């Protein structure tokens, strides 16, 4: 039996994911010991990234031909962005995050990567590039919740946002959409989907790594 594309893609990016969950940013976030300066760098960049990502999700939704799938994705995007926005607001107030910053090289490159995929006007390629932002976060959130010290953890709202059941079910529906696209694509497009997904997953690692290191 042929593997689902999502299984192939995750297998291709598995080494990057292992590095993500082993990164000190993630480990210290789970323990509640992460330096607030690192978290503030992360949130400030994520505010920039999500502002662009929200627009890109709407662009992708406009490419979905099936009305039911388009409505599903729009609802998932709306609920997810609203939840993230509320969580960000709480964290920004708690830690006094300075949002007067420019996009880091990582943020700019990641946004350019997803924009280029969208500009192909091929929904399967666009979704492959956009997918790690939701799928990797859901997997990381579920991993963290399994090891986290939640009581008294100043980052517990962040942890809860990406591990909740509603978000998980939404991600599953989007993964099914990606598999449907891949099943109808030729081998070249399927390979391009995988390459875009793996590169975007590396950007996810780079995003946390930038935040953990010294400000550039």
C-alpha positions in Angstrom: 0.0 0.0 0.0 1.3 3.4 -1.0 2.1 5.7 2.0 0.0 8.7 2.6 1.9 11.9 1.6 1.7 13.2 5.2 3.4 10.0 6.4 6.2 10.5 3.8 6.5 14.2 4.6 6.7 13.6 8.3 9.3 10.9 7.9 11.4 13.2 5.7 11.3 15.9 8.4 11.6 13.6 11.4 15.2 14.5 12.1 14.3 18.2 12.3 11.4 17.5 14.6 13.7 15.5 16.9 16.0 18.5 17.1 13.0 20.7 17.8 11.8 18.8 20.8 15.4 18.4 22.0 16.0 22.1 21.8 16.6 23.9 25.1 13.9 26.5 24.2 11.3 23.7 24.2 12.8 21.9 27.2 13.0 25.0 29.4 9.5 26.2 28.2 8.1 22.9 29.4 9.9 23.2 32.7 8.9 26.8 33.1 12.5 27.9 33.4 12.9 29.6 30.0 14.5 33.0 30.2 11.8 35.6 29.6 14.1 37.5 27.3 14.2 34.5 25.0 10.4 34.1 25.1 10.0 37.8 24.4 12.2 37.5 21.3 10.1 34.6 20.2 6.7 36.3 20.8 7.8 39.6 19.1 8.9 37.7 16.0 5.8 35.4 16.1 3.6 38.5 16.1 5.2 39.6 12.8 5.1 36.1 11.4 1.4 35.4 12.3 0.3 38.7 10.8 1.6 37.5 7.5 0.6 33.9 8.0 -3.0 34.8 8.6 -3.1 36.7 5.3 -1.5 33.7 3.6 -4.0 31.3 5.0 -6.8 33.3 3.5 -4.9 33.3 0.1 -4.7 29.6 0.3 -8.4 29.2 1.2 -9.3 31.1 -2.0 -7.6 28.3 -4.0 -9.7 25.5 -2.5 -12.2 24.5 -5.1 -14.5 22.4 -2.9 -16.9 24.7 -1.0 -17.1 22.3 2.0 -13.3 22.0 2.3 -12.9 25.8 1.9 -15.4 26.4 4.7 -13.6 23.9 6.9 -10.3 25.5 6.3 -11.6 29.0 6.8 -13.2 28.1 10.1 -10.0 26.3 11.3 -7.9 29.3 10.4 -10.3 31.8 12.0 -10.5 29.8 15.3 -6.8 29.2 15.4 -5.8 32.8 14.7 -8.3 34.1 17.3 -7.0 31.7 19.9 -3.4 32.5 19.2 -4.1 36.3 19.2 -5.8 36.1 22.7 -2.9 34.0 24.0 -0.3 36.3 22.6 -2.1 39.3 24.1 -2.0 37.7 27.6 1.7 36.8 27.2 2.7 40.2 25.9 1.0 41.8 28.9 2.5 39.4 31.4 6.1 39.7 30.1 6.0 43.3 28.8 7.1 42.2 25.3 8.6 45.0 23.1 6.9 44.7 19.8 8.8 47.5 18.2 11.1 45.2 16.4 11.9 44.3 12.8 11.5 40.9 11.2 14.5 38.7 11.9 16.3 37.1 9.0 14.6 33.8 9.9 11.1 35.4 10.1 11.6 37.2 6.8 13.0 34.1 5.0 10.2 31.9 6.4 7.5 34.3 5.2 9.2 34.5 1.8 9.2 30.7 1.6 5.4 30.4 2.1 4.7 33.4 -0.1 6.7 31.8 -3.0 4.7 28.6 -2.6 1.4 30.6 -2.7 2.5 32.5 -5.8 2.7 29.2 -7.7 -1.1 29.3 -7.5 -1.0 25.5 -6.9 -3.0 24.7 -3.8 -1.1 21.5 -3.1 2.3 23.4 -3.0 0.9 26.2 -1.0 -0.5 23.9 1.6 2.7 21.9 1.9 4.6 25.1 2.7 2.0 26.4 5.2 1.4 23.0 6.9 4.4 22.9 9.4 3.2 26.0 11.2 0.1 24.2 12.4 1.2 20.5 12.3 4.6 21.0 14.0 3.1 23.3 16.6 0.4 20.8 17.4 2.9 18.0 17.7 5.2 20.1 19.9 2.3 21.3 22.0 1.2 17.7 22.6 4.7 16.6 23.4 5.3 19.5 25.8 2.0 18.9 27.7 3.1 15.3 28.2 6.3 16.3 30.0 5.5 19.8 31.2 5.5 21.2 34.7 2.2 23.1 34.3 1.5 24.3 37.8 3.2 27.6 38.3 4.6 27.5 34.7 4.5 31.1 33.4 4.1 29.7 29.8 1.2 27.3 30.5 -1.2 29.3 28.3 1.2 28.9 25.4 1.4 25.1 26.0 -2.4 24.7 26.3 -3.1 26.6 23.1 -1.3 24.2 20.8 -2.2 20.9 22.6 -6.0 21.4 22.9 -8.4 18.9 21.3 -10.1 21.4 19.0 -6.8 22.5 17.5 -5.7 18.8 17.1 -8.9 17.9 15.3 -8.6 20.8 13.0 -5.0 19.9 12.1 -6.2 16.3 11.3 -8.8 17.7 8.9 -6.1 19.8 7.2 -3.8 16.8 6.9 -6.5 14.9 5.2 -6.9 17.8 2.7 -3.1 17.6 2.0 -3.3 13.9 1.4 -6.2 14.4 -1.0 -4.2 16.9 -3.0 -1.1 14.6 -3.0 -3.1 11.6 -4.1 -4.3 13.5 -7.2 -0.8 15.0 -8.0 1.9 13.5 -10.2 5.2 12.4 -8.7 7.0 15.6 -9.5 4.4 17.8 -7.7 4.3 15.3 -4.8 8.1 15.6 -4.5 7.9 19.4 -4.6 5.3 19.2 -1.8 7.7 17.2 0.4 10.6 19.5 -0.3 8.5 22.6 0.6 7.3 20.9 3.8 10.8 19.9 4.9 12.2 23.3 4.3 9.4 24.9 6.2 9.9 22.5 9.1 13.6 23.6 9.2 12.4 27.2 9.5 10.3 26.2 12.5 13.5 24.9 14.2 15.4 28.1 13.2 12.6 30.2 14.6 13.0 28.8 18.1 16.7 28.7 17.8 16.9 32.4 16.9 14.7 33.2 19.9 16.9 31.2 22.3 20.2 32.7 21.2 21.4 36.2 21.6 19.5 39.0 19.8 20.9 39.7 16.4 
